[in-house]
Amino acid sequence: MKLFSLIENEVIKMIAKKRLMFVLAILIVLISVFAYGQNQTLIRTKAQLSQRLGITATNDWRKLAGQQLIDMKNRLDSPYMDQKSQASTRVRMEQLQYNLDNNINPLEQSAAKFTTKFMEQSIFLFLPLLIIMLAADMVSGESSSGTIKLLLVRNVPRWKILLSKYLTLIILEVMVVIFAFVLSALISGFFFGFGGWLAPVATGFKVLAGKLDSSSVLNVPQWQYSLMVYSLAFFVSFVVGSISLMISILVKSTAASIGIIMSTLVAGNFISYFLSDWKITRYMFMVNLRLTDYLSGSFQPIEGMNMIFSITVLLGWAIAAVVISFVYFTKQDILA
């Protein structure tokens, strides 16, 4: 049986399960809510800054950004801020000052900026959860129902069967990322306008010892920055999908498979915050999912991590997951 036919069969099965449609529906709802919320937040922020400036409204973003900078400086004087919050605020202040110095409007909102921001916020939890929905039962679901036996009794090598499932998963991951991009651009366009793709974006910030290093910063158009963000999103989808498929093969239970990978993702947030002093935590895949933070220069809770390090760690996890999946699937007595 040809590989293409196997892939076609897997795609048909995924469509029949309506998982892809369910993921699409979730994206539409979440993006709509997020866009509405962002629009309301932008209105309130401008109103509050204008009030502090003593005017009813202003279109001068430099004055608004300057007032925002003053507000952050005042928050630093609060005795209730811990050291990590103070370091994060200082980094944001330095970035804001860089934008002011280079005439980059940080308060401008557009479909292009929202589309990028949505994926930056989704890459470490929401996007992986969508991928888990697609990958977690690709093998365990068929093992539980017994349909996997009908597939394995055919005169087709097991590695080819698993390869077809893996390639199908990659195709679905590409579709999810594309769906997220298109829906974000379309839905947010009704709130913020459909432009902004040529607006400059500062990228390449580095946080060293809690301080911002802007020596390697480049100003790129928004479309190029968005392309970088969504490329990293696909890579994260590929890694999470590989690990989810491995767990689906090892556990043979859809509920257990979803529970394991979801609890692992949630635990990553707690580990990076409460156990940041443990060097071993930086080698956990869930701690390295925030790849877009390296582009934006966000504060890193764990010292010693950078883009190359995180990509290397994630790639190592993905390769290990694929190897384990193929070895176990081809050797284990699944028909028993």
Residue, then its C-alpha position, 0 to 999 in steps of 0.5 A: m500500500k502506497l504511503f500517499s494512500l495511507i496518509e489520505n486514509e488518515v486525513i479522512k479519519m481525522i475529518a470524520k472525527k470532526r476534530l479539525m472543525f472543532v479546533l477551527a470553532i475554538l479559534i474563531v471564538l477565542i480570537s473574537v473574544f481576544a480581539y474585542g478585549q484588546n480593543q477595549t483595553l486599548i480604549r481604556t489605556k488611552a483614556q487613562l493616559s489622557q486623563r493623567l495628561g490633563i486632556t480629554a483625548t490625544n492622537d500624539w502617541r509620544k505623549l501617551a507613551g511618555q506618560q506610560l513610562i512615568d507610570m511604570k517608574n512610579r510602580l517601581d517605587s512600590p514596596y510590594m513588587d518582588q525582584k522578578s517583577q521589578a526586573s521585568t518592569r525595568v526591561r519593559m521600560e527600556q524597550l519603551q524608551y527604545n521605541l520612543d527614541n526610534n519613533i516606533n509607536p508601541l500603542e498602535q493597534s492593527a490587524a497585523k500587530f494583533t495577529t502577531k500578538f495573538m500567536e505570541q500569547s498562544i505559543f506556550l499553552f493555547l496552541p499546544l493544547l490545540i495540537i494535543m486535541l489532534a494528536a493525543d488519540m491518533v494511536s491510543g484512540e484506535s487502540s482503545s476501540g480496536t480499529i488499530k488491529l484492522l490496520l495492522v493485519r494488512n500487508v503494510p510495514r508498521w513503520k509505514i503506518l506510523l509514518s503516515k500518521y506522523l505526516t498526517l499530524i504535521i499536515l494538520e499542524v500546518m493547517v492549524v497555524i495557517f487557520a490561526f493566522v488567517l482568522s486573526a488577520l480577518i477578525s481583528g481587521f474589523f476592530f483595528g483595520f486591515g493594515g499595519w503590515l509595513a509598520p516597523v517592529a524592533t526585534g533582537f532584544k536580549v536580556l542579560a543579567g536582568k538588563l536589556d541589551s539592544s546592541s543587536v536590535l533590528n527594525v523589521p516590517q511587521w509582516q516579516y516579524s509576523l512570519m518569524v513568529y508563526s514559523l516558531a509557532f509551527f516548530v512548537s507545534f511540531v515538537v508538541g505533536s511529536i511528544s503527544l503522539m509518543i504518549s498516545i502510543l505508549v499509554k494506549s488510552t486517550a484520556a490518560s494521554i491527554g491528561i499526561i501532556m496537558s498536566t505537563l504543559v501546565a506544570g511548565n509554568f509553575i516550574s519556570y517560576f518556582l524552580s527557576d534556580w534549578k539548572i535542570t529545569r531549563y532542559m524540560f521541553m515545556v519551559n522552552l516553548r516561549l520561543t517568541d519571547y526571544l524575538s520580543g526581548s521579554f524578561q526570561p525567568i531562567e538565566g542562561m537560556n537563549m533562542i539557540f539553546s531552547i530550539t536545540v532542547l526542543l529539537g532533542w525532545a522531538i527527535a527522542a519522541v519520534v525514535i521512541s514512537f517508531v521503536y515501540f510501535t514496530k516492536q510492541d505486540i499491539l495486537a494482543 
